[in-house]
Amino acid sequence: MFRFVVLIAIAVGVLLVLMNTLFLTAARNMIFTSKRSMLQNQATVIASSLSAMNELDVEHVSQVMELLDVTELTGITVRGVNGNIYYDTVTPSVGAANIHDVRVLTALNGSTGFYGHFNGGVFKCYYYMPLVLSNRIEGVLVLYEADSEQGALLLSLQNSVRLVSIIVTAVFLAIAAVLIYVISARLRTIRRGIAPLGEGNYSHRISMKGRDEFSELGGAFDRLADRLEDNEDIRRRFVADASHELKTPIASIRLLSDSILQTDSIDPATTRDFVGDIAAEADRLANITQHLLTLTNLDNPTAISRTPNDLAETARQAVRTLVPLAEARGISLALDAPEPCFVLSAKDELYQIVQNLAENAVKYNVDGGSVTVSVLKREDDVLLTVRDTGIGIPAEDLPHIFERFYRVDKARSREAGGTGLGLSIVKDMVRILGGSVEVSSEPGRGTEFRILLPLVREDGESEEPSAAEQE
């Protein structure tokens, strides 16, 4: 802030210096130019009148001057080449026609000259012109003018400029003081808001009013705080849910193992059932752990090598692994993938997307229902559709199904071995691959998921229609 004010002060200072120097210098030079033109015209008239004489003499020179009536000039001096003064209205002539003066000598050599200076509020100007009689230089004419009126005008202008400069400086200092106070206050407000945020108090808001840049910065800060607070809530909820989900199978394993260890007369069949339950809970625990690791990798993406992979072939592999699960409940599992559809991805990413959606469609279906997985190539993308005739999803649950650990029917989900993480993994993977996911459902009639992913050729470039297709 201090540097900003100093830069502005320097700019204003330079402007005021220019006003007090260049402007006044230009005005003074304009006056000198006007004086030179006027004196030159007067000297030309006088010299022309004197050139009619055969030689210079006091009487004839005086007569010519009287006839010309040049009384507006402060001084006129006519001096001969021998140093004699034939006419002089200023006594002494302020040395204007001193025979040894450089300008007089220059005029005697046939050149005109002008000299002027401003001192004490008076413009003093001299004009030198050679006097030519019978084609010979016989003397020099010196015109002198002292103008105090224009000098007073220039001094008045100079005083006015100085007054304006003082007023501008005072106004600038006042505005700068106000700006520094206002900006500093708003910066302090933002700084005070950052401190609680750094300490983990994400509920603090600045709520800065106004329409300036600081208000926009305050709004951006509040939006950042909102996101941090939401992320913190999600993190805490995730940790709590993950702890709960991990705690449940661990508690079951502990209970079952204690039952085996503490019962002396337990029969082999019961022991086998308990061990089978322990294995199932261990599988569930491993499944949750694997999903958590997958989500961690998605939250912290690293350099993953992605190549064109055929989504149609990946869907075939995923559907093939679910056939035993579907047959056990009499669910028909169909695949519609008529042609290769390449997507830039890691193969495991595509497999997890298809497998999670298709497995959910089988698990949350009705006995004797159906699941259809289709992969269709479109103009610029690939459409993956997973449709089932299952129990469906209530409308109030649809906005939340991609949240981590969210379950529509918690009891049935645990019964089916679900972790509440599959759809969250699907959505994050689709987002990373540059696609989108949509879902529609009707309770009691089924659910349909639609995934759009960018289409690529086998060489990894985006698919573009050929010239023939464009026609």
Secondary structure, 3 states (H helix, E strand, C coil): CHHHHHHHHHHHHHHHHHHHCHHHHHHHHHHHHHHHHHHHHHHHHHHHHHCCCCCCCHHHHHHHHHHHCCCCCCEEEEEECCCCEEEECCCCCCCCCCCCCHHHHHHHCCCCEEEEEEECCEEEEEEEEEEEECCEEEEEEEEEEEEHHHHHHHHHHHHHHHHHHHHHHHHHHHHHHHHHHHHHHHHHHHHHHHHHHHCCCCCCCCCCCCCCHHHHHHHHHHHHHHHHHHHHHHHHHHHHHHHHHHHHHHHHHHHHHHHHHHCCCCCHHHHHHHHHHHHHHHHHHHHHHHHHHHHHHHHCCCCCCCEEEEHHHHHHHHHHHHHHHHHHCCCEEEEECCCCCEEEECHHHHHHHHHHHHHHHHHCCCCCCEEEEEEEECCCEEEEEEEECCCCCCCCCHHHCCCCCCCCCHHHHHHCCCCCCHHHHHHHHHHHCCCEEEEEEECCCEEEEEEEEECECCCCCECCCCHHHHC
